[in-house]
């Protein structure tokens, strides 16, 4: 099943949780924090402005993004995978290599 977000919404696959600290300490499952980074899987058509024009989104499929710790409260399970659906305004930055 494919997910197509509407308007200025974005579907994000969250990065894997870290199981080790930088110092090499293995974290148990309950201590691991959910990462606030992910990859854009799908984007909507754009934000509808007050004058009726549609402004395209600044992110595209495949972008690695950073979002806030409480962003993306809309979690959807598609084909056994948890995906986040959030508005473009909840994305803080795009990670460029």
N, CA, C and O atoms as a DFTB+ gen file, in Angstrom:
388 C
 N C O
     1  1       0.852      -1.178       0.000
     2  2       0.000       0.000       0.000
     3  2       0.895       1.238       0.000
     4  3       1.909       1.278       0.697
     5  1       0.518       2.239      -0.779
     6  2       1.258       3.497      -0.831
     7  2       0.454       4.559      -0.103
     8  3      -0.774       4.496      -0.037
     9  1       1.163       5.527       0.437
    10  2       0.544       6.620       1.169
    11  2       0.839       7.913       0.415
    12  3       2.001       8.212       0.142
    13  1      -0.188       8.682       0.076
    14  2      -0.021       9.953      -0.616
    15  2      -0.565      11.052       0.285
    16  3      -1.779      11.174       0.447
    17  1       0.321      11.853       0.875
    18  2      -0.139      12.913       1.768
    19  2      -0.807      14.049       0.990
    20  3      -0.526      14.270      -0.188
    21  1      -1.689      14.754       1.675
    22  2      -2.401      15.862       1.052
    23  2      -1.757      17.190       1.398
    24  3      -1.153      17.347       2.459
    25  1      -1.894      18.141       0.489
    26  2      -1.470      19.532       0.675
    27  2      -0.023      19.654       1.144
    28  3       0.888      19.225       0.435
    29  1       0.209      20.235       2.332
    30  2       1.585      20.475       2.797
    31  2       2.042      19.431       3.800
    32  3       2.886      19.718       4.649
    33  1       1.500      18.230       3.715
    34  2       1.895      17.150       4.615
    35  2       3.050      16.360       4.010
    36  3       3.224      16.322       2.792
    37  1       3.843      15.724       4.890
    38  2       5.009      14.954       4.484
    39  2       4.990      13.631       5.251
    40  3       4.665      13.611       6.438
    41  1       5.333      12.533       4.587
    42  2       5.454      11.222       5.234
    43  2       6.935      10.947       5.438
    44  3       7.729      11.049       4.503
    45  1       7.306      10.593       6.686
    46  2       8.715      10.403       7.035
    47  2       8.923       9.035       7.671
    48  3       8.142       8.597       8.517
    49  1      10.004       8.365       7.241
    50  2      10.445       7.119       7.874
    51  2      11.509       7.506       8.891
    52  3      12.574       8.005       8.528
    53  1      11.213       7.274      10.168
    54  2      12.139       7.641      11.240
    55  2      13.395       6.788      11.170
    56  3      13.324       5.598      10.862
    57  1      14.549       7.392      11.456
    58  2      15.825       6.668      11.497
    59  2      15.795       5.639      12.621
    60  3      14.983       5.728      13.542
    61  1      16.690       4.666      12.529
    62  2      16.779       3.624      13.548
    63  2      17.236       4.204      14.884
    64  3      18.018       5.154      14.919
    65  1      16.745       3.626      15.983
    66  2      17.163       4.051      17.314
    67  2      18.605       3.652      17.567
    68  3      19.054       2.585      17.149
    69  1      19.317       4.521      18.252
    70  2      20.702       4.224      18.613
    71  2      20.699       3.188      19.734
    72  3      19.984       3.338      20.724
    73  1      21.501       2.137      19.573
    74  2      21.592       1.113      20.606
    75  2      22.890       1.228      21.394
    76  3      23.083       0.526      22.387
    77  1      23.785       2.116      20.948
    78  2      25.057       2.354      21.644
    79  2      25.278       3.850      21.765
    80  3      24.889       4.621      20.888
    81  1      25.909       4.254      22.864
    82  2      26.289       5.653      23.016
    83  2      27.595       5.890      22.268
    84  3      28.211       4.947      21.772
    85  1      28.016       7.146      22.188
    86  2      29.279       7.462      21.513
    87  2      30.455       6.791      22.213
    88  3      31.463       6.480      21.579
    89  1      30.329       6.569      23.515
    90  2      31.396       5.928      24.278
    91  2      31.368       4.406      24.205
    92  3      32.247       3.748      24.761
    93  1      30.369       3.835      23.527
    94  2      30.310       2.393      23.351
    95  2      29.426       1.664      24.350
    96  3      29.401       0.434      24.357
    97  1      28.703       2.387      25.189
    98  2      27.815       1.750      26.164
    99  2      26.554       1.285      25.446
   100  3      25.931       2.053      24.714
   101  1      26.182       0.033      25.656
   102  2      24.989      -0.522      25.030
   103  2      23.767      -0.091      25.836
   104  3      23.716      -0.275      27.052
   105  1      22.792       0.481      25.147
   106  2      21.579       0.964      25.799
   107  2      20.494      -0.103      25.757
   108  3      20.284      -0.721      24.713
   109  1      19.801      -0.332      26.869
   110  2      18.652      -1.236      26.825
   111  2      17.511      -0.569      26.058
   112  3      17.508       0.649      25.882
   113  1      16.566      -1.347      25.613
   114  2      15.463      -0.816      24.805
   115  2      14.711       0.325      25.449
   116  3      14.295       1.251      24.753
   117  1      14.522       0.289      26.762
   118  2      13.756       1.335      27.427
   119  2      14.528       2.643      27.538
   120  3      13.914       3.697      27.697
   121  1      15.850       2.608      27.460
   122  2      16.665       3.818      27.601
   123  2      16.952       4.486      26.260
   124  3      17.372       5.643      26.218
   125  1      16.728       3.772      25.179
   126  2      17.027       4.334      23.855
   127  2      16.003       5.411      23.514
   128  3      14.801       5.204      23.683
   129  1      16.476       6.556      23.037
   130  2      15.597       7.641      22.639
   131  2      15.184       7.467      21.191
   132  3      15.953       6.969      20.368
   133  1      13.962       7.882      20.887
   134  2      13.530       7.864      19.499
   135  2      14.267       8.980      18.774
   136  3      14.290      10.112      19.256
   137  1      14.862       8.690      17.642
   138  2      15.620       9.717      16.913
   139  2      14.685      10.780      16.337
   140  3      13.529      10.507      16.015
   141  1      15.211      11.992      16.219
   142  2      14.422      13.076      15.630
   143  2      14.898      13.369      14.205
   144  3      14.858      14.509      13.742
   145  1      15.348      12.319      13.528
   146  2      15.772      12.404      12.140
   147  2      15.058      11.338      11.338
   148  3      14.621      10.323      11.881
   149  1      14.944      11.574      10.051
   150  2      14.317      10.574       9.209
   151  2      14.462      10.912       7.742
   152  3      15.064      11.919       7.372
   153  1      13.897      10.050       6.914
   154  2      13.950      10.221       5.467
   155  2      12.542      10.478       4.951
   156  3      11.590       9.809       5.353
   157  1      12.420      11.446       4.063
   158  2      11.121      11.784       3.469
   159  2      10.750      10.680       2.476
   160  3      11.507      10.371       1.556
   161  1       9.569      10.097       2.684
   162  2       9.100       9.004       1.845
   163  2       8.108       9.505       0.798
   164  3       8.093       9.010      -0.329
   165  1       7.277      10.487       1.166
   166  2       6.285      11.039       0.241
   167  2       5.971      12.474       0.642
   168  3       6.050      12.826       1.818
   169  1       5.618      13.296      -0.333
   170  2       5.251      14.691      -0.066
   171  2       3.923      15.002      -0.746
   172  3       3.564      14.395      -1.755
   173  1       3.207      15.957      -0.173
   174  2       1.948      16.407      -0.753
   175  2       2.181      17.333      -1.926
   176  3       3.319      17.561      -2.335
   177  1       1.097      17.866      -2.465
   178  2       1.177      18.722      -3.647
   179  2       1.667      20.119      -3.325
   180  3       2.210      20.791      -4.202
   181  1       1.491      20.576      -2.094
   182  2       1.960      21.897      -1.713
   183  2       0.970      22.617      -0.830
   184  3      -0.156      22.159      -0.633
   185  1       1.396      23.745      -0.302
   186  2       0.557      24.538       0.599
   187  2      -0.320      25.474      -0.222
   188  3       0.160      26.177      -1.111
   189  1      -1.617      25.473       0.090
   190  2      -2.546      26.362      -0.589
   191  2      -2.508      27.713       0.121
   192  3      -2.811      27.802       1.311
   193  1      -2.140      28.753      -0.605
   194  2      -2.035      30.096      -0.050
   195  2      -3.405      30.768      -0.029
   196  3      -4.356      30.262      -0.624
   197  1      -3.505      31.907       0.656
   198  2      -4.779      32.613       0.783
   199  2      -5.342      33.059      -0.564
   200  3      -6.559      33.118      -0.734
   201  1      -4.470      33.372      -1.520
   202  2      -4.944      33.812      -2.833
   203  2      -5.295      32.633      -3.753
   204  3      -5.648      32.844      -4.913
   205  1      -5.201      31.402      -3.250
   206  2      -5.570      30.221      -4.014
   207  2      -4.414      29.549      -4.742
   208  3      -4.572      28.440      -5.253
   209  1      -3.260      30.196      -4.798
   210  2      -2.100      29.586      -5.439
   211  2      -1.554      28.464      -4.567
   212  3      -1.761      28.442      -3.354
   213  1      -0.853      27.534      -5.207
   214  2      -0.242      26.418      -4.483
   215  2       1.271      26.619      -4.500
   216  3       1.885      26.703      -5.564
   217  1       1.867      26.695      -3.299
   218  2       3.319      26.835      -3.160
   219  2       3.890      25.435      -2.968
   220  3       3.485      24.720      -2.052
   221  1       4.833      25.041      -3.831
   222  2       5.408      23.709      -3.708
   223  2       6.235      23.600      -2.424
   224  3       6.661      24.609      -1.862
   225  1       6.451      22.388      -1.978
   226  2       7.172      22.157      -0.727
   227  2       8.676      22.286      -0.920
   228  3       9.194      22.079      -2.017
   229  1       9.370      22.632       0.160
   230  2      10.825      22.814       0.119
   231  2      11.562      21.482       0.239
   232  3      12.756      21.414      -0.054
   233  1      10.879      20.433       0.661
   234  2      11.510      19.113       0.788
   235  2      11.015      18.219      -0.338
   236  3       9.949      18.441      -0.910
   237  1      11.820      17.198      -0.642
   238  2      11.435      16.248      -1.682
   239  2      11.702      14.835      -1.184
   240  3      12.384      14.646      -0.177
   241  1      11.176      13.866      -1.873
   242  2      11.356      12.460      -1.508
   243  2      12.848      12.138      -1.505
   244  3      13.568      12.489      -2.439
   245  1      13.300      11.472      -0.454
   246  2      14.701      11.088      -0.332
   247  2      15.508      12.011       0.553
   248  3      16.611      11.649       0.963
   249  1      14.988      13.214       0.868
   250  2      15.705      14.137       1.745
   251  2      15.805      13.572       3.154
   252  3      14.856      12.970       3.657
   253  1      16.958      13.766       3.791
   254  2      17.137      13.437       5.210
   255  2      16.810      14.709       5.980
   256  3      17.371      15.769       5.701
   257  1      15.900      14.608       6.952
   258  2      15.424      15.795       7.649
   259  2      15.535      15.636       9.165
   260  3      15.636      14.527       9.690
   261  1      15.512      16.780       9.849
   262  2      15.496      16.834      11.309
   263  2      14.177      17.473      11.706
   264  3      13.764      18.476      11.126
   265  1      13.513      16.882      12.707
   266  2      12.253      17.434      13.191
   267  2      12.295      17.456      14.711
   268  3      13.135      16.801      15.329
   269  1      11.389      18.210      15.305
   270  2      11.356      18.358      16.755
   271  2      10.976      17.067      17.462
   272  3      10.397      16.170      16.849
   273  1      11.301      16.964      18.761
   274  2      11.024      15.731      19.500
   275  2       9.536      15.414      19.634
   276  3       9.171      14.253      19.818
   277  1       8.678      16.419      19.545
   278  2       7.240      16.186      19.673
   279  2       6.506      16.356      18.357
   280  3       5.276      16.396      18.329
   281  1       7.245      16.455      17.274
   282  2       6.638      16.570      15.944
   283  2       6.185      15.206      15.463
   284  3       6.656      14.174      15.942
   285  1       5.279      15.215      14.523
   286  2       4.856      13.960      13.910
   287  2       4.105      13.053      14.848
   288  3       4.398      11.860      14.932
   289  1       3.131      13.609      15.561
   290  2       2.362      12.789      16.498
   291  2       1.408      11.851      15.764
   292  3       0.794      10.981      16.381
   293  1       1.281      12.025      14.449
   294  2       0.427      11.153      13.641
   295  2       1.254      10.006      13.076
   296  3       1.939      10.163      12.065
   297  1       1.188       8.863      13.727
   298  2       1.922       7.686      13.283
   299  2       0.962       6.749      12.564
   300  3      -0.136       6.471      13.046
   301  1       1.395       6.266      11.403
   302  2       0.580       5.373      10.591
   303  2       1.385       4.112      10.329
   304  3       2.577       4.191      10.033
   305  1       0.748       2.948      10.434
   306  2       1.425       1.683      10.141
   307  2       1.044       1.255       8.725
   308  3      -0.125       1.013       8.426
   309  1       2.069       1.166       7.851
   310  2       1.860       0.768       6.462
   311  2       2.779      -0.404       6.176
   312  3       3.997      -0.289       6.312
   313  1       2.201      -1.531       5.780
   314  2       2.963      -2.745       5.482
   315  2       3.894      -3.114       6.634
   316  3       5.031      -3.526       6.399
   317  1       3.428      -2.972       7.875
   318  2       4.207      -3.350       9.048
   319  2       5.252      -2.341       9.468
   320  3       6.023      -2.613      10.389
   321  1       5.306      -1.190       8.829
   322  2       6.308      -0.171       9.127
   323  2       5.604       1.076       9.660
   324  3       4.617       1.533       9.083
   325  1       6.121       1.628      10.775
   326  2       5.568       2.850      11.337
   327  2       6.126       4.060      10.601
   328  3       7.341       4.238      10.516
   329  1       5.236       4.888      10.073
   330  2       5.624       6.102       9.360
   331  2       5.007       7.303      10.064
   332  3       3.929       7.197      10.649
   333  1       5.687       8.442      10.010
   334  2       5.193       9.678      10.597
   335  2       4.576      10.541       9.509
   336  3       5.124      10.652       8.412
   337  1       3.438      11.151       9.812
   338  2       2.823      12.114       8.906
   339  2       2.810      13.443       9.637
   340  3       2.234      13.561      10.718
   341  1       3.450      14.449       9.040
   342  2       3.516      15.762       9.681
   343  2       3.448      16.852       8.629
   344  3       3.667      16.610       7.442
   345  1       3.143      18.046       9.082
   346  2       3.141      19.192       8.194
   347  2       4.565      19.625       7.890
   348  3       5.476      19.375       8.679
   349  1       4.757      20.271       6.754
   350  2       6.094      20.724       6.376
   351  2       6.646      21.692       7.407
   352  3       7.860      21.744       7.604
   353  1       5.795      22.458       8.066
   354  2       6.253      23.437       9.047
   355  2       6.824      22.790      10.310
   356  3       7.447      23.486      11.112
   357  1       6.636      21.496      10.515
   358  2       7.210      20.795      11.667
   359  2       8.636      20.315      11.401
   360  3       9.324      19.884      12.327
   361  1       9.084      20.384      10.153
   362  2      10.453      19.995       9.799
   363  2      11.365      21.171      10.086
   364  3      11.105      22.287       9.637
   365  1      12.439      20.927      10.839
   366  2      13.336      21.991      11.242
   367  2      14.446      22.246      10.222
   368  3      14.821      23.397       9.998
   369  1      14.978      21.183       9.600
   370  2      16.101      21.349       8.692
   371  2      16.226      20.124       7.786
   372  3      15.717      19.043       8.084
   373  1      16.925      20.338       6.668
   374  2      17.281      19.253       5.762
   375  2      18.769      18.990       5.949
   376  3      19.573      19.922       5.945
   377  1      19.137      17.722       6.114
   378  2      20.547      17.344       6.289
   379  2      21.168      17.196       4.912
   380  3      20.730      16.373       4.108
   381  1      22.197      18.000       4.642
   382  2      22.875      17.914       3.359
   383  2      24.233      17.263       3.551
   384  3      24.963      17.600       4.484
   385  1      24.575      16.329       2.670
   386  2      25.836      15.592       2.801
   387  2      27.015      16.389       2.309
   388  3      28.147      15.908       2.353
